[in-house]
Amino acid sequence: MPQDLPPTGGYEPVQYKRNLPARGFRPSVMLFAMAGVMTFGFWKVGKGIREQNELAREKMWSRIHLIPLLTAEEDRDLVRRHYADLAREKALLGSESSAYNSDRFVRPTFAVTPNQTSK
């Protein structure tokens, strides 16, 4: 039996590499797209932060401008409660009484000192 020999001129080259088309975009295109999306996102975040700061500033100024109104309302409520207490006291006691002997303020002429002083 004769030995098999390669054909004259040799065998055809064997294709061992896969000849597949590249799928998707090039990495540079993906990088620029990602950078664009991130830039847009940071821009929107910055706008949102500025909007929140503006709303907080407006809220603070509205509270500052409401302080006189709220103080006046509280004062009116305190006066109403005071007169209600006086009316309740008059209904219970029959007359208005004072916790003091007179309406005139007199500065105390004595001072209380401790019995023993430590040195």
N, CA, C and O of each residue as an XYZ file, in Angstrom:
476
protein
N       0.850     -1.145      0.000
C       0.000      0.000      0.000
C       0.906      1.220      0.000
O       1.818      1.360      0.815
N       0.607      2.106     -0.965
C       1.462      3.289     -1.044
C       1.081      4.303      0.033
O      -0.063      4.323      0.486
N       2.010      5.126      0.437
C       1.792      6.130      1.498
C       1.095      7.339      0.897
O       1.379      7.764     -0.222
N       0.133      7.897      1.719
C      -0.557      9.106      1.256
C       0.379     10.295      1.410
O       1.039     10.457      2.436
N       0.423     11.093      0.411
C       1.259     12.283      0.433
C       0.368     13.499      0.198
O      -0.720     13.383     -0.367
N       0.838     14.660      0.635
C       0.027     15.852      0.376
C      -0.047     16.110     -1.127
O       0.851     15.741     -1.884
N      -1.118     16.741     -1.531
C      -1.215     17.046     -2.944
C      -0.112     18.029     -3.370
O       0.452     18.736     -2.536
N       0.167     18.062     -4.595
C       1.201     18.980     -5.069
C       0.711     20.399     -4.894
O      -0.434     20.710     -5.221
N       1.521     21.216     -4.409
C       1.149     22.610     -4.126
C       0.630     22.778     -2.714
O       0.417     23.917     -2.299
N       0.414     21.729     -1.952
C       0.006     21.777     -0.546
C      -1.504     21.885     -0.367
O      -2.273     22.071     -1.310
N      -1.863     21.763      0.855
C      -3.288     21.883      1.200
C      -3.701     23.354      1.228
O      -2.858     24.248      1.309
N      -4.993     23.586      1.161
C      -5.516     24.955      1.272
C      -5.364     25.414      2.730
O      -5.390     24.589      3.643
N      -5.208     26.708      2.948
C      -5.081     27.178      4.339
C      -6.373     26.899      5.118
O      -7.478     27.034      4.591
N      -6.207     26.517      6.353
C      -7.349     26.218      7.212
C      -7.791     27.521      7.881
O      -6.966     28.233      8.454
N      -9.102     27.838      7.812
C      -9.611     29.062      8.451
C      -9.921     28.731      9.909
O     -10.907     28.057     10.208
N      -9.083     29.205     10.791
C      -9.294     28.958     12.222
C      -9.841     30.193     12.935
O     -10.303     30.092     14.072
N      -9.795     31.344     12.290
C     -10.372     32.548     12.889
C     -11.836     32.649     12.486
O     -12.228     32.270     11.381
N     -12.662     33.189     13.449
C     -14.068     33.396     13.119
C     -14.197     34.748     12.464
O     -13.659     35.737     12.963
N     -14.874     34.803     11.399
C     -15.039     36.048     10.658
C     -16.442     36.595     10.953
O     -17.331     36.583     10.102
N     -16.605     37.078     12.202
C     -17.920     37.597     12.597
C     -17.907     39.114     12.547
O     -16.897     39.732     12.885
N     -19.006     39.722     12.134
C     -19.056     41.193     12.144
C     -19.116     41.705     13.586
O     -19.672     41.045     14.464
N     -18.545     42.873     13.817
C     -18.569     43.477     15.156
C     -19.995     43.917     15.465
O     -20.632     44.580     14.646
N     -20.506     43.547     16.658
C     -21.863     43.905     17.041
C     -21.820     45.150     17.918
O     -20.918     45.307     18.741
N     -22.781     46.017     17.743
C     -22.884     47.200     18.586
C     -22.017     48.349     18.085
O     -21.424     48.292     17.007
N     -21.965     49.392     18.906
C     -21.209     50.578     18.537
C     -19.759     50.415     18.946
O     -19.408     49.550     19.747
N     -18.938     51.260     18.380
C     -17.537     51.262     18.772
C     -17.434     51.767     20.206
O     -18.313     52.502     20.657
N     -16.403     51.397     20.922
C     -16.256     51.856     22.316
C     -16.204     53.371     22.444
O     -16.702     53.920     23.426
N     -15.616     54.055     21.475
C     -15.551     55.519     21.570
C     -16.951     56.126     21.484
O     -17.255     57.095     22.179
N     -17.801     55.553     20.628
C     -19.173     56.060     20.523
C     -19.916     55.806     21.835
O     -20.651     56.671     22.310
N     -19.725     54.627     22.417
C     -20.364     54.312     23.689
C     -19.882     55.260     24.787
O     -20.679     55.707     25.612
N     -18.580     55.571     24.802
C     -18.020     56.473     25.806
C     -18.622     57.864     25.684
O     -19.001     58.471     26.686
N     -18.711     58.378     24.443
C     -19.285     59.711     24.252
C     -20.778     59.728     24.596
O     -21.274     60.710     25.149
N     -21.487     58.663     24.276
C     -22.912     58.598     24.622
C     -23.093     58.578     26.135
O     -23.962     59.269     26.666
N     -22.282     57.793     26.827
C     -22.368     57.735     28.284
C     -22.019     59.097     28.902
O     -22.679     59.546     29.839
N     -20.979     59.748     28.370
C     -20.605     61.074     28.885
C     -21.735     62.074     28.654
O     -21.997     62.918     29.510
N     -22.407     61.985     27.503
C     -23.519     62.890     27.236
C     -24.689     62.657     28.186
O     -25.290     63.611     28.681
N     -25.010     61.397     28.438
C     -26.111     61.082     29.355
C     -25.766     61.546     30.766
O     -26.618     62.097     31.463
N     -24.519     61.327     31.191
C     -24.123     61.749     32.538
C     -24.120     63.272     32.660
O     -24.526     63.815     33.687
N     -23.665     63.959     31.618
C     -23.676     65.425     31.650
C     -25.103     65.947     31.768
O     -25.375     66.861     32.547
N     -26.006     65.365     30.995
C     -27.409     65.770     31.080
C     -27.969     65.506     32.476
O     -28.690     66.340     33.023
N     -27.643     64.351     33.051
C     -28.127     64.022     34.389
C     -27.611     64.988     35.445
O     -28.373     65.450     36.294
N     -26.309     65.297     35.394
C     -25.754     66.246     36.364
C     -26.356     67.634     36.183
O     -26.563     68.352     37.161
N     -26.638     68.016     34.940
C     -27.262     69.315     34.683
C     -28.654     69.361     35.315
O     -29.029     70.359     35.931
N     -29.430     68.256     35.154
C     -30.766     68.220     35.758
C     -30.688     68.212     37.285
O     -31.506     68.848     37.949
N     -29.712     67.498     37.844
C     -29.542     67.484     39.301
C     -29.210     68.887     39.796
O     -29.753     69.335     40.806
N     -28.324     69.580     39.092
C     -27.978     70.955     39.476
C     -29.183     71.879     39.435
O     -29.372     72.703     40.330
N     -30.002     71.742     38.387
C     -31.220     72.558     38.313
C     -32.154     72.240     39.467
O     -32.764     73.139     40.045
N     -32.268     70.949     39.807
C     -33.141     70.558     40.919
C     -32.658     71.106     42.247
O     -33.461     71.541     43.073
N     -31.341     71.087     42.459
C     -30.783     71.628     43.707
C     -31.033     73.126     43.792
O     -31.396     73.641     44.849
N     -30.835     73.830     42.670
C     -31.112     75.278     42.678
C     -32.582     75.554     42.951
O     -32.909     76.500     43.667
N     -33.471     74.743     42.392
C     -34.909     74.918     42.629
C     -35.254     74.675     44.098
O     -36.040     75.419     44.685
N     -34.665     73.631     44.692
C     -34.914     73.352     46.112
C     -34.399     74.494     46.985
O     -35.057     74.877     47.952
N     -33.226     75.041     46.651
C     -32.696     76.172     47.418
C     -33.614     77.383     47.306
O     -33.843     78.087     48.290
N     -34.137     77.626     46.111
C     -35.044     78.760     45.920
C     -36.340     78.562     46.708
O     -36.856     79.507     47.306
N     -36.864     77.336     46.708
C     -38.088     77.070     47.470
C     -37.845     77.206     48.975
O     -38.706     77.703     49.700
N     -36.679     76.767     49.444
C     -36.365     76.914     50.869
C     -36.227     78.382     51.241
O     -36.693     78.804     52.300
N     -35.579     79.170     50.366
C     -35.443     80.604     50.635
C     -36.809     81.283     50.664
O     -37.069     82.119     51.529
N     -37.681     80.927     49.721
C     -39.027     81.511     49.693
C     -39.818     81.121     50.944
O     -40.543     81.945     51.500
N     -39.681     79.876     51.383
C     -40.373     79.419     52.585
C     -39.880     80.192     53.803
O     -40.678     80.596     54.649
N     -38.565     80.400     53.895
C     -38.011     81.126     55.035
C     -38.507     82.572     55.057
O     -38.885     83.084     56.111
N     -38.505     83.233     53.889
C     -38.978     84.619     53.854
C     -40.475     84.700     54.153
O     -40.925     85.656     54.785
N     -41.249     83.712     53.709
C     -42.683     83.754     54.024
C     -42.896     83.601     55.528
O     -43.776     84.248     56.095
N     -42.100     82.752     56.178
C     -42.213     82.628     57.630
C     -41.775     83.913     58.326
O     -42.393     84.328     59.307
N     -40.715     84.543     57.826
C     -40.253     85.796     58.427
C     -41.341     86.861     58.325
O     -41.564     87.611     59.276
N     -42.023     86.934     57.178
C     -43.062     87.947     57.004
C     -44.331     87.609     57.780
O     -45.147     88.496     58.032
N     -44.516     86.342     58.167
C     -45.701     85.970     58.945
C     -45.505     86.162     60.450
O     -46.479     86.110     61.201
N     -44.271     86.382     60.906
C     -44.002     86.489     62.348
C     -44.832     87.592     63.012
O     -45.415     87.332     64.065
N     -44.920     88.814     62.456
C     -45.746     89.835     63.127
C     -47.215     89.426     63.236
O     -47.847     89.661     64.266
N     -47.756     88.824     62.196
C     -49.155     88.393     62.234
C     -49.361     87.322     63.306
O     -50.330     87.379     64.064
N     -48.462     86.359     63.367
C     -48.598     85.285     64.365
C     -48.410     85.819     65.785
O     -49.079     85.367     66.714
N     -47.498     86.780     65.951
C     -47.298     87.390     67.272
C     -48.549     88.146     67.708
O     -48.968     88.045     68.861
N     -49.148     88.907     66.783
C     -50.377     89.637     67.121
C     -51.510     88.669     67.456
O     -52.284     88.915     68.382
N     -51.608     87.596     66.725
C     -52.657     86.612     67.004
C     -52.445     85.974     68.381
O     -53.404     85.760     69.122
N     -51.194     85.673     68.718
C     -50.903     85.102     70.029
C     -51.222     86.100     71.144
O     -51.754     85.721     72.188
N     -50.893     87.383     70.918
C     -51.199     88.404     71.920
C     -52.708     88.538     72.133
O     -53.167     88.656     73.269
N     -53.471     88.521     71.054
C     -54.933     88.597     71.182
C     -55.474     87.408     71.960
O     -56.387     87.551     72.773
N     -54.897     86.219     71.704
C     -55.339     85.027     72.416
C     -55.003     85.134     73.900
O     -55.805     84.738     74.746
N     -53.812     85.672     74.227
C     -53.433     85.832     75.636
C     -54.347     86.828     76.353
O     -54.734     86.607     77.501
N     -54.686     87.918     75.673
C     -55.596     88.908     76.277
C     -56.971     88.282     76.496
O     -57.584     88.478     77.545
N     -57.459     87.526     75.501
C     -58.758     86.866     75.647
C     -58.743     85.899     76.828
O     -59.700     85.852     77.601
N     -57.668     85.130     76.972
C     -57.567     84.194     78.093
C     -57.499     84.931     79.438
O     -58.077     84.493     80.432
N     -56.773     86.070     79.443
C     -56.662     86.845     80.682
C     -58.037     87.350     81.120
O     -58.398     87.229     82.291
N     -58.802     87.914     80.184
C     -60.134     88.413     80.545
C     -61.076     87.269     80.920
O     -61.945     87.441     81.774
N     -60.913     86.106     80.293
C     -61.724     84.945     80.666
C     -61.382     84.500     82.082
O     -62.277     84.130     82.843
N     -60.081     84.530     82.456
C     -59.677     84.187     83.830
C     -60.255     85.175     84.831
O     -60.723     84.782     85.899
N     -60.222     86.484     84.479
C     -60.797     87.490     85.381
C     -62.305     87.259     85.553
O     -62.826     87.367     86.663
N     -62.993     86.946     84.473
C     -64.443     86.709     84.574
C     -64.721     85.450     85.395
O     -65.654     85.424     86.197
N     -63.915     84.411     85.197
C     -64.097     83.184     85.974
C     -63.818     83.444     87.463
O     -64.520     82.929     88.332
N     -62.797     84.241     87.738
C     -62.475     84.569     89.134
C     -63.602     85.384     89.769
O     -63.963     85.157     90.924
N     -64.155     86.329     89.014
C     -65.263     87.133     89.547
C     -66.494     86.261     89.786
O     -67.223     86.472     90.755
N     -66.734     85.267     88.899
C     -67.888     84.384     89.085
C     -67.699     83.477     90.293
O     -68.664     83.168     90.992
N     -66.466     83.046     90.547
C     -66.223     82.146     91.679
C     -66.145     82.896     93.005
O     -66.723     82.463     94.002
N     -65.428     84.023     93.016
C     -65.197     84.734     94.276
C     -66.206     85.846     94.538
O     -66.319     86.320     95.668
N     -66.919     86.257     93.538
C     -67.900     87.317     93.726
C     -67.313     88.693     93.528
O     -68.068     89.648     93.344
N     -66.024     88.837     93.556
C     -65.386     90.133     93.319
C     -64.003     89.881     92.748
O     -63.430     88.798     92.869
N     -63.502     90.919     92.127
C     -62.144     90.794     91.602
C     -61.170     90.972     92.757
O     -61.279     91.931     93.521
N     -60.246     90.079     92.884
C     -59.247     90.210     93.943
C     -57.877     90.275     93.307
O     -57.662     89.828     92.181
N     -56.969     90.839     94.058
C     -55.607     90.980     93.572
C     -54.680     90.184     94.469
O     -54.955     89.997     95.654
N     -53.623     89.733     93.919
C     -52.649     88.993     94.713
C     -51.784     89.938     95.538
O     -51.023     89.493     96.398
N     -51.896     91.229     95.284
C     -51.075     92.221     95.977
C     -51.948     93.089     96.877
O     -53.162     93.162     96.687
N     -51.329     93.747     97.859
C     -52.065     94.621     98.766
C     -52.500     95.899     98.075
O     -53.575     96.426     98.361
N     -51.680     96.397     97.174
C     -52.026     97.613     96.447
C     -51.490     97.477     95.023
O     -50.697     96.588     94.714
N     -51.946     98.377     94.182
C     -51.489     98.359     92.797
C     -50.127     99.012     92.644
O     -49.495     98.894     91.595
N     -49.674     99.694     93.675
C     -48.412    100.408     93.613
C     -47.274     99.450     93.948
O     -47.355     98.681     94.906
N     -46.204     99.509     93.138
C     -45.053     98.647     93.397
C     -44.122     99.345     94.377
O     -43.728    100.492     94.168
N     -43.776     98.639     95.449
C     -42.850     99.167     96.441
C     -41.639     98.249     96.474
O     -41.759     97.034     96.630
N     -40.477     98.855     96.325
C     -39.254     98.062     96.366
C     -39.030     97.563     97.780
O     -39.187     98.333     98.729
N     -38.666     96.291     97.953
C     -38.438     95.775     99.296
C     -37.298     96.530     99.993
O     -36.290     96.877     99.378
N     -37.490     96.772    101.299
C     -36.476     97.520    102.044
C     -35.619     96.609    102.899
O     -34.819     97.091    103.700
N     -35.767     95.334    102.749
C     -34.955     94.394    103.522
C     -34.413     93.334    102.575
O     -34.925     93.138    101.472
N     -33.393     92.673    103.018
C     -32.787     91.596    102.235
C     -32.625     90.395    103.150
O     -32.284     90.547    104.323
N     -32.861     89.235    102.636
C     -32.710     88.004    103.398
C     -31.301     87.494    103.155
O     -30.870     87.299    102.018
N     -30.596     87.284    104.265
C     -29.238     86.768    104.165
C     -29.190     85.389    104.827
O     -29.988     85.114    105.724
N     -28.290     84.538    104.413
C     -28.206     83.216    105.051
C     -27.724     83.333    106.492
O     -27.014     84.274    106.847
N     -28.127     82.346    107.337
C     -27.734     82.364    108.753
C     -26.237     82.187    108.917
O     -25.589     82.950    109.634
N     -25.690     81.187    108.258
C     -24.265     80.917    108.432
C     -23.570     81.087    107.075
O     -24.069     80.673    106.028
N     -22.458     81.685    107.146
C     -21.672     81.826    105.924
C     -20.440     80.946    106.049
O     -19.793     80.942    107.096
N     -20.116     80.229    105.045
C     -18.940     79.364    105.094
C     -17.758     80.086    104.475
O     -17.873     80.807    103.484
N     -16.602     79.851    105.118
C     -15.397     80.531    104.608
C     -14.409     79.545    104.097
O     -13.337     79.930    103.629
